[in-house]
Amino acid sequence: MLLCGARQCGKTTLARTFVGAESINYFDLEDPISLARLDEPMTALGSLRGLVVIDEIQRRPELFPVLRVLADRTDNDAQFLVLGSASGALLRQASESLAGRLEVVPMEGFVIGEAQEVSIDQLWLRGGFPRSLIAKSDQVSWIWRKQFATTLIERDLPSWGVNVPSVAMFRFWQTLAHYHGQTWNASELARLMGLSQPVVRRYLDIMTDAFVVRQVQPLHVNIAKRQVRSPKIYVRDSGLLHYLLGVRSLKELVVNPRLGASWEGFAIENIISIARPDAYWFWASHGGAEIDLILELDGRRIGVECKRQDAPRTTASMHQSMQDLELNSILVVYPGHRSYDIADRIQALPLADVHRIRDVLTNGNFAP
């Protein structure tokens, strides 16, 4: 099994509940001792039994062929849990070496409903990284997020083989934060940064692979309308977004011009993490019809609109999306406290109740 997610989201803490850090079955590839033990990987791993954990596997991708050989043993008494913090090349290497032998499990920080004594507003402001969320104050949380961003850009990316100047990458990330929730426009960002379009596209893919940016791809359907074909871009963790935007408190957030985009991204990230759909997209036509998110599970599709309004109502765009995309239903997620029917198969759902979306996807239950 491959457990993948951003640095500091809790992968190691979870793994250590199964295999203690002092166990011979635990390998931390940031630890020189573990690296030395794996100089001869077949010898080090071949005699182990039970659950074996290899943390930060992206530092030694050459281990995947070894794991394939070990997994194929007829007398195999070992199970391997590998943890990774970079998705793109890591998943490609894992899929090639361990085809049919590997289950990939994504992991995020805290989402709505998991941190029992934390308000949704605090989760929104600080983001889901455990050390940021449970910090003693907003200032301490801010400092942690600053250190996280600096470490990612200056240490982690170079250690993963990313050869990009840290100043340029951080500037790109900050610039991208101001386009959070918008359709990707490579030419505009390239012009702002004085770079070529292929270079800014590479930067985007690097940050996506590091699990700090999400690209929501557009859905294309066979209708007689021009449809948007570029992805929407989100900074995945709302706390990191607010750090990049210079927002330190809820008081500053509610007057920030990116307030609506921040709330939409926060809602979408929680919905995707909780609903665990088979696939997800957004959809928009050049005529103005759009829907923020489309979730698919077992052939059932529902649309999701995120509205930071007290009492959202139906729109022409919702009805058009329902017709053009043949959706089973639409949920309008909003920051209120009551579910209610807006129209036929269109329902308002409080953000605090987003766990219900999985039920709607699974069995079509649309009752308030």
HULINNOR-V244875 format. One record per pair of residues at least 12 apart in sequence whose ideal C-beta (glycine too) atoms are under 10 Angstrom apart, sorted by the first residue. I is the first residue (numbers start at 1). GAP is how many residues later the second one is. Records with the same first field share a line. If there is no record, write none. Layout:
BEGIN
I->GAP ; GAP
END
This chain:
BEGIN
1->50 ; 78 ; 79 ; 80 ; 81 ; 82 ; 100 ; 101 ; 102 ; 103 ; 104
2->52 ; 55 ; 62 ; 78 ; 79 ; 80 ; 81 ; 82 ; 85 ; 88 ; 89 ; 92 ; 93 ; 96 ; 100 ; 101 ; 102 ; 103 ; 104
3->12 ; 50 ; 52 ; 54 ; 78 ; 79 ; 80 ; 81 ; 100 ; 101 ; 102 ; 103 ; 104
4->53 ; 54 ; 78 ; 79 ; 80 ; 81 ; 82 ; 83 ; 86 ; 87 ; 90 ; 100 ; 101 ; 102 ; 103 ; 207
5->78 ; 79 ; 80 ; 82 ; 100 ; 101 ; 102 ; 103 ; 104 ; 206 ; 231
6->79 ; 80 ; 81 ; 101 ; 102 ; 103 ; 122 ; 123 ; 142 ; 146 ; 150 ; 204 ; 205 ; 206 ; 230 ; 231 ; 234
7->49 ; 78 ; 79 ; 122 ; 141 ; 144 ; 145 ; 148 ; 149 ; 203 ; 204 ; 205
8->77 ; 101 ; 121 ; 122 ; 123 ; 124 ; 136 ; 139 ; 140 ; 143 ; 144
9->76 ; 97 ; 98 ; 99 ; 100 ; 101 ; 119 ; 120 ; 121 ; 202 ; 228
10->97 ; 98 ; 99 ; 100 ; 118 ; 119 ; 120 ; 121
11->42 ; 44 ; 45 ; 70 ; 72 ; 73 ; 74 ; 94 ; 96
12->14 ; 16 ; 18 ; 41 ; 43 ; 44 ; 71 ; 73
13->117
14->39 ; 67 ; 69 ; 93
15->13 ; 36 ; 38 ; 39 ; 40 ; 66 ; 67 ; 68
16->12 ; 37 ; 39
18->32 ; 33 ; 35 ; 63
19->31 ; 32 ; 33 ; 34 ; 36 ; 62
20->33
21->32 ; 34
23->25 ; 27 ; 28 ; 29 ; 30
24->13 ; 20 ; 23 ; 24 ; 28
25->20 ; 23 ; 24 ; 25 ; 26 ; 27 ; 28 ; 29 ; 53 ; 54 ; 55 ; 56
26->25 ; 26 ; 27 ; 28 ; 29 ; 55
27->14 ; 17 ; 18 ; 21 ; 25 ; 26 ; 27 ; 28 ; 29 ; 30 ; 33 ; 36 ; 55
28->25 ; 26 ; 27 ; 28 ; 31 ; 55
29->25 ; 26 ; 27 ; 28 ; 29 ; 30 ; 31 ; 34 ; 53 ; 54 ; 55
30->25 ; 26 ; 29 ; 129
31->24 ; 25
34->20 ; 21 ; 22 ; 26
35->24 ; 25
38->16 ; 22 ; 24 ; 25 ; 28
41->13 ; 19 ; 21 ; 22 ; 24 ; 25 ; 26 ; 28 ; 29
42->24 ; 27 ; 28
44->22
45->18 ; 21 ; 22 ; 24 ; 25 ; 33 ; 35
46->20 ; 23 ; 24 ; 27 ; 32
47->31
48->22 ; 29 ; 30 ; 32
49->27 ; 28 ; 29 ; 30
50->27 ; 28 ; 29
51->27 ; 28 ; 29 ; 30
52->15 ; 18 ; 26 ; 27 ; 28 ; 29 ; 30
53->26 ; 27 ; 28 ; 29 ; 30
54->13 ; 26 ; 27 ; 28 ; 29 ; 30
55->26 ; 27 ; 28 ; 29 ; 30
56->26 ; 27 ; 28 ; 29 ; 30 ; 100 ; 103 ; 104
57->23 ; 24 ; 25 ; 26 ; 27 ; 28 ; 29 ; 33 ; 36 ; 37
58->24 ; 25 ; 26 ; 27 ; 28 ; 29 ; 30 ; 31 ; 32 ; 35 ; 36 ; 98 ; 101 ; 102 ; 103 ; 151
59->25 ; 26 ; 27 ; 100 ; 101 ; 102
60->22
61->23 ; 25 ; 28 ; 29 ; 31 ; 32 ; 33 ; 36 ; 99 ; 100
62->31 ; 35
63->17 ; 19 ; 30 ; 34
64->18 ; 26 ; 29 ; 30 ; 31 ; 32 ; 33 ; 34 ; 38
65->28 ; 31 ; 32 ; 33
66->31
67->13 ; 15 ; 27 ; 30 ; 31 ; 34 ; 35
68->26 ; 28 ; 29 ; 30 ; 31 ; 32 ; 33 ; 34
69->28
71->27 ; 29 ; 30 ; 31
72->26 ; 29
80->18 ; 21 ; 22
81->24
82->12 ; 16 ; 20
83->24
84->20 ; 127
85->67 ; 71 ; 75 ; 124 ; 125 ; 126
86->70 ; 71 ; 73 ; 74 ; 75 ; 76 ; 120 ; 123 ; 124 ; 125
87->17 ; 19 ; 121 ; 122 ; 123 ; 124
88->72 ; 117 ; 118 ; 120 ; 121 ; 122
89->71 ; 72 ; 120
90->14 ; 70 ; 119
91->13 ; 118
106->105 ; 166 ; 167 ; 170
107->104 ; 166
108->20 ; 21 ; 103 ; 128 ; 129 ; 161 ; 162 ; 164 ; 165 ; 166
109->14 ; 17 ; 18 ; 19 ; 20 ; 21 ; 22 ; 23 ; 24 ; 127 ; 128 ; 130 ; 160 ; 164
110->13 ; 16 ; 17 ; 18 ; 19 ; 20 ; 22 ; 23 ; 24 ; 160 ; 163
111->12 ; 17 ; 158 ; 159 ; 160 ; 161 ; 162 ; 163 ; 243 ; 244
112->12 ; 16 ; 154 ; 155 ; 157 ; 158 ; 159 ; 161 ; 162 ; 239 ; 240 ; 241 ; 242 ; 243
113->157 ; 161 ; 239 ; 240 ; 241 ; 242
114->14 ; 19 ; 156 ; 159 ; 160
115->13 ; 15 ; 18 ; 19
117->17
118->15 ; 16
119->131 ; 233
120->146 ; 150 ; 215 ; 230 ; 231 ; 232
121->129 ; 132 ; 133 ; 214
122->12 ; 16 ; 19 ; 117 ; 128
123->115 ; 116 ; 143 ; 147
124->114 ; 115 ; 117 ; 118 ; 126 ; 129 ; 138 ; 139 ; 141 ; 142 ; 143 ; 146 ; 211 ; 227
125->13 ; 16 ; 17 ; 113 ; 114 ; 117 ; 122 ; 123 ; 124 ; 125 ; 127 ; 128 ; 137 ; 141
126->12 ; 14 ; 15 ; 16 ; 18 ; 19 ; 111 ; 112 ; 113 ; 114 ; 116 ; 117 ; 124
127->14 ; 17 ; 18 ; 21 ; 108 ; 109 ; 110 ; 111 ; 112 ; 113 ; 114 ; 115 ; 116 ; 139 ; 142
128->108 ; 109 ; 110 ; 111 ; 112 ; 138 ; 141 ; 142 ; 145
129->12 ; 15 ; 16 ; 19 ; 108 ; 110 ; 111
130->14
131->13 ; 14 ; 16 ; 17
132->12 ; 13 ; 15 ; 16 ; 105 ; 107 ; 108 ; 111
133->106
135->104
138->104 ; 110 ; 111 ; 112 ; 113 ; 114
139->109 ; 110
141->98 ; 101 ; 102 ; 107
142->97 ; 100 ; 101 ; 104 ; 105 ; 106 ; 107
143->100
144->95 ; 99
145->92 ; 94 ; 95 ; 96 ; 97 ; 98 ; 99
146->94 ; 97
148->64 ; 89 ; 91 ; 92 ; 95
149->21 ; 24 ; 25 ; 63 ; 91 ; 94 ; 95
150->16 ; 20
152->14 ; 17 ; 18 ; 21 ; 55 ; 58 ; 59 ; 60 ; 88
153->12 ; 13 ; 14 ; 15 ; 16 ; 17 ; 19 ; 20 ; 54 ; 57 ; 59
154->12 ; 13 ; 15 ; 16
156->54
157->12 ; 49 ; 50 ; 52 ; 53
160->46 ; 49 ; 50
162->40 ; 41 ; 44 ; 45 ; 47 ; 48
164->35 ; 38 ; 39 ; 42
168->25 ; 26 ; 27 ; 31 ; 35
169->34 ; 37 ; 38
170->74
171->21 ; 22 ; 24 ; 32
172->17 ; 20 ; 21 ; 23 ; 27 ; 28 ; 30 ; 31 ; 32 ; 34 ; 35
173->30 ; 31 ; 33 ; 34 ; 37 ; 39 ; 40 ; 62 ; 67 ; 71
174->69 ; 70 ; 71 ; 72
175->13 ; 14 ; 17 ; 18 ; 25 ; 28 ; 69
176->13 ; 24 ; 27 ; 28 ; 31 ; 36 ; 37 ; 57 ; 58 ; 59 ; 65 ; 68
177->36 ; 56 ; 57 ; 58 ; 63 ; 64 ; 65 ; 66 ; 67 ; 68 ; 69 ; 81 ; 84 ; 85
178->14 ; 63 ; 66 ; 67 ; 79 ; 80 ; 83
179->13 ; 53 ; 54 ; 55 ; 56 ; 79 ; 82
180->33 ; 52 ; 53 ; 54 ; 55 ; 58 ; 61 ; 64 ; 65 ; 78 ; 81 ; 82 ; 84 ; 85
181->35 ; 51 ; 52 ; 53 ; 54 ; 60 ; 77 ; 79 ; 80 ; 81 ; 82 ; 83 ; 84 ; 87 ; 111 ; 125
182->48 ; 50 ; 51 ; 52 ; 79
183->33 ; 35 ; 45 ; 46 ; 47 ; 48 ; 49 ; 50 ; 99 ; 101 ; 107
184->16 ; 17 ; 20 ; 31 ; 32 ; 34 ; 44 ; 46 ; 47 ; 48 ; 49
185->12 ; 15 ; 45 ; 48
186->12 ; 13 ; 14 ; 15 ; 18 ; 44
187->13
188->12
189->12 ; 14 ; 15 ; 44
190->13
204->27 ; 29
207->26 ; 28 ; 29
208->23 ; 25 ; 28
210->26
211->25 ; 26
212->23 ; 24 ; 25 ; 28 ; 29 ; 32
213->20 ; 21 ; 22 ; 23 ; 24 ; 27
214->17 ; 18 ; 19 ; 20 ; 21 ; 22 ; 23 ; 51 ; 54 ; 55 ; 58 ; 66
215->15 ; 16 ; 17 ; 18 ; 19
216->15 ; 16 ; 17 ; 18 ; 49 ; 52 ; 56 ; 64 ; 65 ; 66 ; 76 ; 77 ; 78
217->12 ; 13 ; 14 ; 15 ; 62 ; 63 ; 64 ; 65
218->12 ; 13 ; 14 ; 63 ; 64 ; 65 ; 66 ; 72 ; 76
219->60 ; 61 ; 62 ; 63 ; 64 ; 65 ; 72 ; 75 ; 77 ; 82 ; 106
220->61 ; 63
221->62 ; 64 ; 103 ; 104 ; 105
222->102
223->62 ; 100 ; 101 ; 102
224->100
225->59 ; 60 ; 61 ; 62 ; 64 ; 95 ; 99
226->59 ; 60 ; 61
227->56 ; 57 ; 58 ; 59 ; 60 ; 62 ; 63 ; 97
228->54 ; 55 ; 56 ; 57 ; 58 ; 62
229->55 ; 57
230->54
231->50 ; 51
232->32 ; 33 ; 36 ; 49 ; 50 ; 52 ; 58 ; 60 ; 61
233->32
234->27 ; 28 ; 30 ; 31 ; 32 ; 34 ; 35 ; 38
235->26 ; 27 ; 30 ; 34
236->29 ; 30 ; 32 ; 33 ; 36 ; 37
237->28 ; 29 ; 32
238->15 ; 24 ; 25 ; 27 ; 28 ; 29 ; 31 ; 32
239->27
241->17 ; 20 ; 21 ; 24 ; 25 ; 28
242->14 ; 16 ; 20 ; 24
245->12 ; 13 ; 16 ; 17
247->12 ; 15
259->49
260->46 ; 47 ; 48 ; 49
261->47
262->46
263->43 ; 44 ; 45 ; 70 ; 71 ; 72 ; 88
264->28 ; 29 ; 41 ; 42 ; 43 ; 44 ; 69
265->27 ; 41
266->40 ; 42 ; 85
267->25 ; 26 ; 37 ; 38 ; 39 ; 40 ; 41 ; 66 ; 67 ; 68 ; 84 ; 87
268->12 ; 14 ; 24 ; 25 ; 36 ; 38 ; 65
270->63 ; 81 ; 84 ; 85 ; 87
271->21 ; 22 ; 24 ; 33 ; 35 ; 60 ; 62 ; 78 ; 80 ; 83 ; 84 ; 86 ; 87
272->21 ; 23 ; 32 ; 85
273->81
274->80 ; 81 ; 82 ; 83 ; 84
275->18 ; 20 ; 22 ; 27 ; 29 ; 79 ; 80 ; 81 ; 82 ; 83 ; 84 ; 85 ; 86 ; 87
276->19 ; 21 ; 81 ; 82 ; 85
277->16 ; 17 ; 18 ; 19 ; 20 ; 21 ; 23 ; 24 ; 25 ; 80 ; 81 ; 84
278->17 ; 18 ; 19 ; 20 ; 21 ; 22 ; 83
279->15 ; 16 ; 17 ; 18 ; 22
280->13 ; 14 ; 15 ; 16 ; 17 ; 21 ; 24
281->12 ; 13 ; 14 ; 15 ; 20 ; 44
282->12 ; 21 ; 22
283->20 ; 38 ; 41 ; 42 ; 44
284->33 ; 37
285->32 ; 35 ; 36 ; 39
287->30 ; 33
288->28 ; 29 ; 32
289->26 ; 27 ; 28 ; 29 ; 30 ; 31 ; 32 ; 34 ; 35 ; 36
290->15 ; 25 ; 27 ; 28 ; 30 ; 31
291->12 ; 13 ; 14 ; 26 ; 27 ; 29 ; 30 ; 31 ; 33 ; 34 ; 36 ; 39
292->12 ; 13 ; 14 ; 15 ; 29 ; 40 ; 41
293->12 ; 13 ; 38 ; 40 ; 64
294->27 ; 31 ; 33 ; 36
295->32 ; 36 ; 62 ; 63 ; 65 ; 66
296->32 ; 65
297->60 ; 61 ; 63 ; 64 ; 65
298->63 ; 64 ; 65
299->29
300->27 ; 28 ; 29 ; 60 ; 61 ; 62 ; 63 ; 64
301->24 ; 25 ; 26 ; 27 ; 28 ; 60
302->25 ; 26 ; 27 ; 28 ; 29 ; 43 ; 55 ; 58 ; 59 ; 62 ; 64
303->15 ; 18 ; 19 ; 22 ; 24 ; 25 ; 26 ; 27 ; 28 ; 29 ; 42 ; 43
304->23 ; 25 ; 26 ; 27 ; 28 ; 29 ; 45 ; 50 ; 53 ; 56
305->12 ; 13 ; 16 ; 25 ; 26 ; 27 ; 28 ; 29 ; 37 ; 41 ; 43 ; 44
306->25 ; 26 ; 27 ; 28 ; 29 ; 45
307->25 ; 26 ; 27 ; 28 ; 29 ; 41
308->25 ; 26 ; 27 ; 43
309->23 ; 25 ; 26 ; 27 ; 39
310->24 ; 25 ; 26
311->23 ; 25 ; 27 ; 29 ; 31 ; 37
312->20 ; 21 ; 22 ; 23 ; 24 ; 28 ; 30 ; 34 ; 36 ; 37
313->19 ; 29 ; 30 ; 33 ; 35
314->16 ; 18 ; 28 ; 29 ; 30 ; 32 ; 34
315->17 ; 27 ; 28 ; 31
318->12 ; 14 ; 24 ; 25 ; 27 ; 28
319->24 ; 25 ; 27
322->21 ; 22 ; 23 ; 24
327->18 ; 19
328->17 ; 32 ; 33 ; 36 ; 38
329->15 ; 16 ; 17 ; 18 ; 31 ; 32 ; 35 ; 37
330->12 ; 13 ; 15 ; 16 ; 17
331->14 ; 15 ; 16 ; 17 ; 18 ; 22 ; 23 ; 25 ; 26 ; 29 ; 30 ; 35
332->14 ; 15 ; 16 ; 17
333->15 ; 16 ; 17 ; 18 ; 19 ; 20 ; 21 ; 24
334->14 ; 15 ; 16 ; 17
335->15 ; 16 ; 17
336->12 ; 13 ; 14 ; 15 ; 16 ; 17
337->13 ; 14 ; 15 ; 16
338->12 ; 15 ; 30
339->14 ; 17 ; 27 ; 28 ; 29
340->28
341->25 ; 26 ; 27
345->21
346->20
347->13 ; 19 ; 20 ; 21
348->20
349->19
353->15
356->12
END
